[in-house]
Amino acid sequence: MERLLRAHLVEFDLSLRILIPLESAGIRRLGDLVRQTRESLLQINQLGKISVNTLERFLAYHGLSLKK
């Protein structure tokens, strides 16, 4: 699990529409992402509800979730 959390987000099949805003916000690794809440992600410029829903499904696929 620790290895998965250290993985860079660019290693996964996420769209640039999602990756670029996350990178700009300093969220570069899977571990960075799981420390975020849904609300904090929605505050990131260029990251909307559909993108956040996609990220939640992506995390669930890997057995992870956003911070509550």
Biopython code that builds the backbone (N, CA, C, O; Angstrom):
import numpy as np
from Bio.PDB.StructureBuilder import StructureBuilder

atoms = [
    (1, "MET", "N", (0.833, -1.198, 0.000)),
    (1, "MET", "CA", (0.000, 0.000, 0.000)),
    (1, "MET", "C", (0.873, 1.255, 0.000)),
    (1, "MET", "O", (0.584, 2.224, -0.702)),
    (2, "GLU", "N", (1.943, 1.225, 0.796)),
    (2, "GLU", "CA", (2.832, 2.392, 0.867)),
    (2, "GLU", "C", (3.411, 2.728, -0.506)),
    (2, "GLU", "O", (3.529, 3.897, -0.872)),
    (3, "ARG", "N", (3.765, 1.705, -1.248)),
    (3, "ARG", "CA", (4.308, 1.918, -2.601)),
    (3, "ARG", "C", (3.270, 2.578, -3.502)),
    (3, "ARG", "O", (3.597, 3.465, -4.290)),
    (4, "LEU", "N", (2.030, 2.145, -3.383)),
    (4, "LEU", "CA", (0.947, 2.731, -4.180)),
    (4, "LEU", "C", (0.763, 4.207, -3.838)),
    (4, "LEU", "O", (0.576, 5.027, -4.738)),
    (5, "LEU", "N", (0.811, 4.554, -2.572)),
    (5, "LEU", "CA", (0.616, 5.945, -2.158)),
    (5, "LEU", "C", (1.760, 6.853, -2.610)),
    (5, "LEU", "O", (1.568, 8.060, -2.754)),
    (6, "ARG", "N", (2.947, 6.285, -2.834)),
    (6, "ARG", "CA", (4.084, 7.075, -3.311)),
    (6, "ARG", "C", (4.086, 7.237, -4.833)),
    (6, "ARG", "O", (4.889, 7.998, -5.373)),
    (7, "ALA", "N", (3.199, 6.532, -5.520)),
    (7, "ALA", "CA", (3.165, 6.571, -6.985)),
    (7, "ALA", "C", (2.730, 7.951, -7.485)),
    (7, "ALA", "O", (1.816, 8.565, -6.934)),
    (8, "HIS", "N", (3.394, 8.420, -8.525)),
    (8, "HIS", "CA", (3.032, 9.692, -9.154)),
    (8, "HIS", "C", (1.725, 9.518, -9.926)),
    (8, "HIS", "O", (1.496, 8.477, -10.542)),
    (9, "LEU", "N", (0.887, 10.522, -9.892)),
    (9, "LEU", "CA", (-0.405, 10.446, -10.575)),
    (9, "LEU", "C", (-0.258, 10.287, -12.083)),
    (9, "LEU", "O", (-1.125, 9.699, -12.730)),
    (10, "VAL", "N", (0.835, 10.808, -12.650)),
    (10, "VAL", "CA", (1.024, 10.686, -14.103)),
    (10, "VAL", "C", (1.239, 9.238, -14.526)),
    (10, "VAL", "O", (1.155, 8.930, -15.715)),
    (11, "GLU", "N", (1.513, 8.341, -13.580)),
    (11, "GLU", "CA", (1.694, 6.922, -13.891)),
    (11, "GLU", "C", (0.360, 6.220, -14.165)),
    (11, "GLU", "O", (0.336, 5.100, -14.675)),
    (12, "PHE", "N", (-0.728, 6.875, -13.830)),
    (12, "PHE", "CA", (-2.053, 6.280, -14.006)),
    (12, "PHE", "C", (-2.731, 6.885, -15.229)),
    (12, "PHE", "O", (-2.289, 7.901, -15.766)),
    (13, "ASP", "N", (-3.788, 6.257, -15.649)),
    (13, "ASP", "CA", (-4.498, 6.685, -16.854)),
    (13, "ASP", "C", (-5.529, 7.771, -16.520)),
    (13, "ASP", "O", (-6.732, 7.585, -16.703)),
    (14, "LEU", "N", (-5.030, 8.899, -16.032)),
    (14, "LEU", "CA", (-5.894, 10.049, -15.758)),
    (14, "LEU", "C", (-5.710, 11.072, -16.866)),
    (14, "LEU", "O", (-4.618, 11.209, -17.417)),
    (15, "SER", "N", (-6.770, 11.782, -17.189)),
    (15, "SER", "CA", (-6.706, 12.761, -18.277)),
    (15, "SER", "C", (-5.885, 13.982, -17.869)),
    (15, "SER", "O", (-5.740, 14.292, -16.687)),
    (16, "LEU", "N", (-5.362, 14.651, -18.864)),
    (16, "LEU", "CA", (-4.623, 15.892, -18.618)),
    (16, "LEU", "C", (-5.537, 16.955, -18.025)),
    (16, "LEU", "O", (-5.080, 17.815, -17.273)),
    (17, "ARG", "N", (-6.819, 16.904, -18.356)),
    (17, "ARG", "CA", (-7.806, 17.841, -17.805)),
    (17, "ARG", "C", (-7.839, 17.747, -16.278)),
    (17, "ARG", "O", (-8.168, 18.721, -15.602)),
    (18, "ILE", "N", (-7.500, 16.577, -15.739)),
    (18, "ILE", "CA", (-7.450, 16.377, -14.293)),
    (18, "ILE", "C", (-6.031, 16.569, -13.764)),
    (18, "ILE", "O", (-5.833, 17.202, -12.727)),
    (19, "LEU", "N", (-5.063, 16.035, -14.462)),
    (19, "LEU", "CA", (-3.676, 16.070, -13.975)),
    (19, "LEU", "C", (-3.099, 17.481, -13.867)),
    (19, "LEU", "O", (-2.418, 17.793, -12.891)),
    (20, "ILE", "N", (-3.359, 18.324, -14.843)),
    (20, "ILE", "CA", (-2.766, 19.671, -14.852)),
    (20, "ILE", "C", (-3.227, 20.503, -13.649)),
    (20, "ILE", "O", (-2.383, 21.086, -12.968)),
    (21, "PRO", "N", (-4.528, 20.582, -13.362)),
    (21, "PRO", "CA", (-4.938, 21.347, -12.176)),
    (21, "PRO", "C", (-4.394, 20.755, -10.865)),
    (21, "PRO", "O", (-4.026, 21.495, -9.952)),
    (22, "LEU", "N", (-4.345, 19.417, -10.779)),
    (22, "LEU", "CA", (-3.804, 18.804, -9.570)),
    (22, "LEU", "C", (-2.332, 19.167, -9.400)),
    (22, "LEU", "O", (-1.896, 19.521, -8.305)),
    (23, "GLU", "N", (-1.574, 19.078, -10.479)),
    (23, "GLU", "CA", (-0.147, 19.438, -10.446)),
    (23, "GLU", "C", (0.032, 20.895, -10.005)),
    (23, "GLU", "O", (0.902, 21.200, -9.190)),
    (24, "SER", "N", (-0.788, 21.778, -10.544)),
    (24, "SER", "CA", (-0.713, 23.199, -10.179)),
    (24, "SER", "C", (-1.006, 23.422, -8.694)),
    (24, "SER", "O", (-0.493, 24.363, -8.088)),
    (25, "ALA", "N", (-1.828, 22.555, -8.118)),
    (25, "ALA", "CA", (-2.178, 22.660, -6.701)),
    (25, "ALA", "C", (-1.188, 21.911, -5.803)),
    (25, "ALA", "O", (-1.365, 21.860, -4.586)),
    (26, "GLY", "N", (-0.153, 21.334, -6.405)),
    (26, "GLY", "CA", (0.858, 20.622, -5.619)),
    (26, "GLY", "C", (0.495, 19.192, -5.281)),
    (26, "GLY", "O", (1.124, 18.576, -4.421)),
    (27, "ILE", "N", (-0.511, 18.661, -5.947)),
    (27, "ILE", "CA", (-0.944, 17.279, -5.710)),
    (27, "ILE", "C", (-0.321, 16.426, -6.818)),
    (27, "ILE", "O", (-0.812, 16.399, -7.947)),
    (28, "ARG", "N", (0.766, 15.732, -6.478)),
    (28, "ARG", "CA", (1.540, 15.015, -7.486)),
    (28, "ARG", "C", (1.537, 13.503, -7.303)),
    (28, "ARG", "O", (1.762, 12.760, -8.259)),
    (29, "ARG", "N", (1.288, 13.053, -6.099)),
    (29, "ARG", "CA", (1.315, 11.619, -5.796)),
    (29, "ARG", "C", (-0.050, 11.168, -5.286)),
    (29, "ARG", "O", (-0.862, 11.974, -4.833)),
    (30, "LEU", "N", (-0.276, 9.883, -5.369)),
    (30, "LEU", "CA", (-1.544, 9.324, -4.900)),
    (30, "LEU", "C", (-1.747, 9.632, -3.413)),
    (30, "LEU", "O", (-2.870, 9.897, -2.982)),
    (31, "GLY", "N", (-0.682, 9.598, -2.645)),
    (31, "GLY", "CA", (-0.772, 9.933, -1.223)),
    (31, "GLY", "C", (-1.211, 11.368, -0.995)),
    (31, "GLY", "O", (-1.931, 11.657, -0.040)),
    (32, "ASP", "N", (-0.774, 12.278, -1.878)),
    (32, "ASP", "CA", (-1.214, 13.677, -1.785)),
    (32, "ASP", "C", (-2.717, 13.769, -2.028)),
    (32, "ASP", "O", (-3.420, 14.537, -1.372)),
    (33, "LEU", "N", (-3.191, 12.981, -2.970)),
    (33, "LEU", "CA", (-4.605, 13.025, -3.343)),
    (33, "LEU", "C", (-5.503, 12.522, -2.222)),
    (33, "LEU", "O", (-6.534, 13.134, -1.939)),
    (34, "VAL", "N", (-5.134, 11.423, -1.581)),
    (34, "VAL", "CA", (-6.011, 10.861, -0.542)),
    (34, "VAL", "C", (-6.049, 11.735, 0.710)),
    (34, "VAL", "O", (-6.914, 11.535, 1.563)),
    (35, "ARG", "N", (-5.151, 12.684, 0.843)),
    (35, "ARG", "CA", (-5.184, 13.617, 1.971)),
    (35, "ARG", "C", (-6.103, 14.810, 1.703)),
    (35, "ARG", "O", (-6.248, 15.686, 2.556)),
    (36, "GLN", "N", (-6.717, 14.846, 0.533)),
    (36, "GLN", "CA", (-7.624, 15.933, 0.164)),
    (36, "GLN", "C", (-9.069, 15.540, 0.457)),
    (36, "GLN", "O", (-9.414, 14.358, 0.465)),
    (37, "THR", "N", (-9.899, 16.537, 0.695)),
    (37, "THR", "CA", (-11.339, 16.305, 0.809)),
    (37, "THR", "C", (-11.984, 16.651, -0.534)),
    (37, "THR", "O", (-11.383, 17.316, -1.378)),
    (38, "ARG", "N", (-13.197, 16.194, -0.707)),
    (38, "ARG", "CA", (-13.945, 16.539, -1.922)),
    (38, "ARG", "C", (-14.055, 18.057, -2.060)),
    (38, "ARG", "O", (-13.890, 18.607, -3.149)),
    (39, "GLU", "N", (-14.334, 18.715, -0.951)),
    (39, "GLU", "CA", (-14.503, 20.166, -0.962)),
    (39, "GLU", "C", (-13.203, 20.885, -1.337)),
    (39, "GLU", "O", (-13.227, 21.869, -2.077)),
    (40, "SER", "N", (-12.078, 20.396, -0.829)),
    (40, "SER", "CA", (-10.804, 21.053, -1.161)),
    (40, "SER", "C", (-10.473, 20.874, -2.645)),
    (40, "SER", "O", (-9.909, 21.775, -3.266)),
    (41, "LEU", "N", (-10.818, 19.727, -3.209)),
    (41, "LEU", "CA", (-10.571, 19.520, -4.642)),
    (41, "LEU", "C", (-11.459, 20.432, -5.485)),
    (41, "LEU", "O", (-11.027, 20.940, -6.519)),
    (42, "LEU", "N", (-12.687, 20.637, -5.047)),
    (42, "LEU", "CA", (-13.600, 21.504, -5.806)),
    (42, "LEU", "C", (-13.153, 22.964, -5.788)),
    (42, "LEU", "O", (-13.602, 23.753, -6.619)),
    (43, "GLN", "N", (-12.280, 23.332, -4.861)),
    (43, "GLN", "CA", (-11.755, 24.702, -4.792)),
    (43, "GLN", "C", (-10.603, 24.934, -5.777)),
    (43, "GLN", "O", (-10.187, 26.074, -5.982)),
    (44, "ILE", "N", (-10.093, 23.872, -6.378)),
    (44, "ILE", "CA", (-8.975, 23.996, -7.317)),
    (44, "ILE", "C", (-9.510, 24.498, -8.654)),
    (44, "ILE", "O", (-10.472, 23.952, -9.194)),
    (45, "ASN", "N", (-8.876, 25.546, -9.179)),
    (45, "ASN", "CA", (-9.270, 26.090, -10.484)),
    (45, "ASN", "C", (-9.185, 25.016, -11.556)),
    (45, "ASN", "O", (-8.244, 24.223, -11.582)),
    (46, "GLN", "N", (-10.165, 24.996, -12.431)),
    (46, "GLN", "CA", (-10.239, 24.078, -13.561)),
    (46, "GLN", "C", (-10.534, 22.629, -13.172)),
    (46, "GLN", "O", (-10.390, 21.729, -14.000)),
    (47, "LEU", "N", (-10.944, 22.393, -11.927)),
    (47, "LEU", "CA", (-11.295, 21.042, -11.500)),
    (47, "LEU", "C", (-12.737, 21.079, -11.016)),
    (47, "LEU", "O", (-13.021, 21.609, -9.942)),
    (48, "GLY", "N", (-13.639, 20.520, -11.800)),
    (48, "GLY", "CA", (-15.060, 20.580, -11.474)),
    (48, "GLY", "C", (-15.597, 19.290, -10.887)),
    (48, "GLY", "O", (-14.847, 18.363, -10.581)),
    (49, "LYS", "N", (-16.908, 19.252, -10.738)),
    (49, "LYS", "CA", (-17.574, 18.107, -10.120)),
    (49, "LYS", "C", (-17.341, 16.805, -10.879)),
    (49, "LYS", "O", (-17.129, 15.758, -10.268)),
    (50, "ILE", "N", (-17.380, 16.865, -12.193)),
    (50, "ILE", "CA", (-17.179, 15.650, -12.984)),
    (50, "ILE", "C", (-15.773, 15.104, -12.769)),
    (50, "ILE", "O", (-15.590, 13.895, -12.630)),
    (51, "SER", "N", (-14.785, 15.987, -12.740)),
    (51, "SER", "CA", (-13.403, 15.558, -12.506)),
    (51, "SER", "C", (-13.235, 14.968, -11.114)),
    (51, "SER", "O", (-12.550, 13.959, -10.946)),
    (52, "VAL", "N", (-13.854, 15.587, -10.117)),
    (52, "VAL", "CA", (-13.760, 15.072, -8.749)),
    (52, "VAL", "C", (-14.464, 13.721, -8.651)),
    (52, "VAL", "O", (-13.969, 12.817, -7.978)),
    (53, "ASN", "N", (-15.608, 13.572, -9.313)),
    (53, "ASN", "CA", (-16.290, 12.272, -9.337)),
    (53, "ASN", "C", (-15.391, 11.211, -9.974)),
    (53, "ASN", "O", (-15.319, 10.082, -9.490)),
    (54, "THR", "N", (-14.712, 11.574, -11.050)),
    (54, "THR", "CA", (-13.786, 10.659, -11.718)),
    (54, "THR", "C", (-12.668, 10.250, -10.762)),
    (54, "THR", "O", (-12.301, 9.078, -10.695)),
    (55, "LEU", "N", (-12.132, 11.217, -10.025)),
    (55, "LEU", "CA", (-11.070, 10.918, -9.059)),
    (55, "LEU", "C", (-11.574, 10.000, -7.943)),
    (55, "LEU", "O", (-10.852, 9.102, -7.510)),
    (56, "GLU", "N", (-12.793, 10.215, -7.481)),
    (56, "GLU", "CA", (-13.350, 9.347, -6.438)),
    (56, "GLU", "C", (-13.515, 7.911, -6.944)),
    (56, "GLU", "O", (-13.243, 6.965, -6.206)),
    (57, "ARG", "N", (-13.952, 7.740, -8.180)),
    (57, "ARG", "CA", (-14.070, 6.398, -8.764)),
    (57, "ARG", "C", (-12.696, 5.759, -8.939)),
    (57, "ARG", "O", (-12.519, 4.568, -8.680)),
    (58, "PHE", "N", (-11.720, 6.561, -9.382)),
    (58, "PHE", "CA", (-10.351, 6.094, -9.547)),
    (58, "PHE", "C", (-9.791, 5.594, -8.210)),
    (58, "PHE", "O", (-9.195, 4.519, -8.146)),
    (59, "LEU", "N", (-9.983, 6.366, -7.161)),
    (59, "LEU", "CA", (-9.492, 5.963, -5.842)),
    (59, "LEU", "C", (-10.204, 4.704, -5.348)),
    (59, "LEU", "O", (-9.564, 3.808, -4.798)),
    (60, "ALA", "N", (-11.519, 4.630, -5.540)),
    (60, "ALA", "CA", (-12.276, 3.458, -5.112)),
    (60, "ALA", "C", (-11.776, 2.198, -5.817)),
    (60, "ALA", "O", (-11.705, 1.130, -5.209)),
    (61, "TYR", "N", (-11.436, 2.322, -7.077)),
    (61, "TYR", "CA", (-10.897, 1.191, -7.842)),
    (61, "TYR", "C", (-9.624, 0.661, -7.183)),
    (61, "TYR", "O", (-9.362, -0.542, -7.206)),
    (62, "HIS", "N", (-8.842, 1.556, -6.601)),
    (62, "HIS", "CA", (-7.590, 1.176, -5.949)),
    (62, "HIS", "C", (-7.771, 0.931, -4.441)),
    (62, "HIS", "O", (-6.790, 0.781, -3.713)),
    (63, "GLY", "N", (-9.026, 0.893, -3.981)),
    (63, "GLY", "CA", (-9.307, 0.615, -2.580)),
    (63, "GLY", "C", (-9.019, 1.782, -1.662)),
    (63, "GLY", "O", (-8.762, 1.593, -0.473)),
    (64, "LEU", "N", (-9.060, 2.997, -2.207)),
    (64, "LEU", "CA", (-8.763, 4.218, -1.457)),
    (64, "LEU", "C", (-9.931, 5.182, -1.538)),
    (64, "LEU", "O", (-10.886, 4.950, -2.279)),
    (65, "SER", "N", (-9.853, 6.269, -0.771)),
    (65, "SER", "CA", (-10.891, 7.296, -0.842)),
    (65, "SER", "C", (-10.293, 8.637, -0.419)),
    (65, "SER", "O", (-9.191, 8.706, 0.125)),
    (66, "LEU", "N", (-11.044, 9.684, -0.682)),
    (66, "LEU", "CA", (-10.650, 11.011, -0.237)),
    (66, "LEU", "C", (-10.835, 11.115, 1.268)),
    (66, "LEU", "O", (-11.579, 10.337, 1.865)),
    (67, "LYS", "N", (-10.164, 12.067, 1.872)),
    (67, "LYS", "CA", (-10.296, 12.333, 3.301)),
    (67, "LYS", "C", (-11.724, 12.814, 3.571)),
    (67, "LYS", "O", (-12.278, 13.583, 2.786)),
    (68, "LYS", "N", (-12.303, 12.376, 4.648)),
    (68, "LYS", "CA", (-13.676, 12.769, 5.015)),
    (68, "LYS", "C", (-13.674, 14.050, 5.802)),
    (68, "LYS", "O", (-14.734, 14.535, 6.197)),
]
sb = StructureBuilder()
sb.init_structure("model")
sb.init_model(0)
sb.init_chain("A")
sb.init_seg("    ")
for serial, (resi, resn, name, xyz) in enumerate(atoms, 1):
    if name == "N":
        sb.init_residue(resn, " ", resi, " ")
    sb.init_atom(name, np.array(xyz, "f"), 0.0, 1.0, " ", f" {name:<3s}", serial, name[0])
structure = sb.get_structure()
